[in-house]
Amino acid sequence: MGRKKKAGLGLMLERFSLKATKATGTSGAFVIALGVLIVWGISGPLFHFSDTWQLVINTGTTIVTFLMVFLIQRTQNKDALAIHLKLNEIVAAMEGASNRLIDVEDLTEDEIEVLHKHYQKLVAMAKNDTKLTETHSIEEASLRHQTKHRKRRAV
């Protein structure tokens, strides 16, 4: 299969996944699923609550669940990547922020634990302040806002 066919297939799958995720996350989809269960339950006496009658719902729900797991995981992967990119942009753009936090999700667990301990020390220092507002004051936030506003007007 050529690159264009693979890209086309991937794009079709992405579009289908997006539409299916949006459709299955609606109240209408819930009502349809509930309706199927009600119809199945009501049809029980007709089929004398047979093994086949039970197998139909078990098989159907298993297939739907199996497919939904992959659909949900694909959506979560894409959402998580988008969130990581947004956070990376914020870290990269903030003056004084550590660029070591860009792509922190790619670090090993041990490296993340080292960073976590560093931030725990910062929290401990902040807790030792006499007032909560000394670490993040309204005045400091106001000053940052004014600085940003001046920069925008200068552009």
C-alpha positions in Angstrom: 0.0 0.0 0.0 1.4 3.4 -1.0 1.8 6.4 1.4 -1.1 8.2 -0.1 -3.5 5.2 0.4 -2.3 4.9 4.0 -2.8 8.6 4.6 -6.2 8.4 3.0 -7.2 5.4 5.1 -5.9 7.1 8.2 -7.8 10.3 7.4 -11.0 8.3 6.7 -10.6 6.4 10.0 -10.0 9.7 11.9 -13.1 11.3 10.4 -15.2 8.2 11.2 -13.8 8.1 14.7 -14.6 11.7 15.3 -18.2 11.3 14.0 -18.8 8.1 15.9 -17.4 9.6 19.1 -19.6 12.6 18.8 -22.7 10.5 17.9 -22.2 8.0 20.7 -21.7 10.7 23.3 -25.2 12.2 22.8 -28.4 11.8 24.7 -29.9 10.3 21.5 -27.4 7.5 21.5 -28.2 6.7 25.2 -31.9 6.6 24.4 -31.3 4.3 21.5 -29.2 1.9 23.7 -31.9 2.1 26.4 -34.5 1.3 23.8 -32.6 -1.7 22.6 -32.4 -3.0 26.2 -36.1 -2.4 26.8 -37.1 -4.2 23.6 -34.8 -7.1 24.5 -36.2 -7.3 28.0 -39.8 -7.2 26.7 -39.1 -9.8 24.1 -37.9 -12.3 26.8 -41.3 -14.0 27.4 -41.7 -14.3 23.6 -38.4 -16.3 23.4 -39.1 -18.0 26.8 -35.9 -16.3 28.2 -33.9 -18.9 26.2 -30.1 -19.2 26.0 -30.2 -17.8 22.5 -32.2 -14.8 23.7 -29.5 -14.1 26.4 -26.7 -14.7 23.9 -28.0 -12.1 21.5 -27.7 -9.3 24.1 -24.4 -10.6 25.5 -22.8 -10.8 22.0 -24.2 -7.5 20.9 -23.0 -5.6 24.0 -19.6 -7.4 23.9 -19.0 -6.3 20.3 -20.1 -2.7 20.9 -18.0 -2.5 24.1 -14.9 -4.0 22.3 -15.2 -1.4 19.5 -15.9 1.5 21.8 -12.8 0.8 23.9 -10.6 1.5 20.8 -12.7 4.5 19.7 -12.6 6.1 23.2 -8.8 5.4 23.5 -8.2 7.0 20.1 -10.1 10.1 21.2 -8.4 10.3 24.5 -5.0 10.0 22.9 -5.7 12.8 20.5 -7.2 15.0 23.3 -4.2 14.3 25.6 -1.7 15.2 22.9 -3.6 18.4 22.2 -3.6 19.3 25.9 0.1 18.5 26.2 0.9 20.8 23.2 -1.1 23.6 24.7 0.6 23.3 28.1 4.0 23.1 26.3 3.2 26.3 24.5 2.3 28.0 27.8 5.5 26.8 29.5 7.6 27.8 26.5 6.0 31.3 26.3 6.1 32.1 30.1 9.1 34.1 31.2 10.8 32.4 34.1 9.1 29.0 33.5 11.4 26.0 33.2 11.7 24.6 29.7 12.5 21.3 31.3 8.8 20.9 31.8 8.2 20.9 28.0 7.3 17.3 27.1 7.6 16.2 30.7 5.3 13.3 29.8 8.2 11.8 28.0 10.4 11.6 31.1 10.9 8.4 33.0 9.0 7.8 36.2 12.2 8.4 38.2 12.8 11.8 36.5 9.2 12.8 37.1 9.5 11.9 40.8 12.6 14.1 41.0 10.6 17.0 39.6 7.7 16.2 41.9 10.0 16.4 44.9 11.3 19.8 43.7 7.7 21.2 43.5 6.9 19.7 46.9 9.8 21.8 48.3 8.3 24.9 46.7 4.9 24.1 48.2 6.5 23.6 51.6 8.2 27.0 51.3 4.9 28.6 50.3 3.1 27.1 53.3 5.8 28.6 55.6 4.8 32.1 54.4 2.8 34.0 57.0 0.1 34.8 54.5 -1.3 32.9 51.6 -1.3 36.2 49.6 2.5 36.6 50.0 3.2 33.9 47.4 0.5 34.9 44.9 -0.7 38.3 45.7 -3.5 40.3 44.0 -1.0 43.1 43.6 1.4 40.8 41.7 -1.4 39.6 39.4 -2.5 43.1 38.8 1.0 44.2 37.9 1.4 41.3 35.5 -1.9 42.2 33.9 -0.8 45.8 33.5 2.5 44.7 31.9 0.7 42.5 29.4 -1.8 45.3 28.6 1.0 47.8 27.9 2.8 45.3 25.7 -0.4 44.8 23.6 -0.9 48.5 23.2 2.7 49.0 22.1 2.2 46.5 19.3 
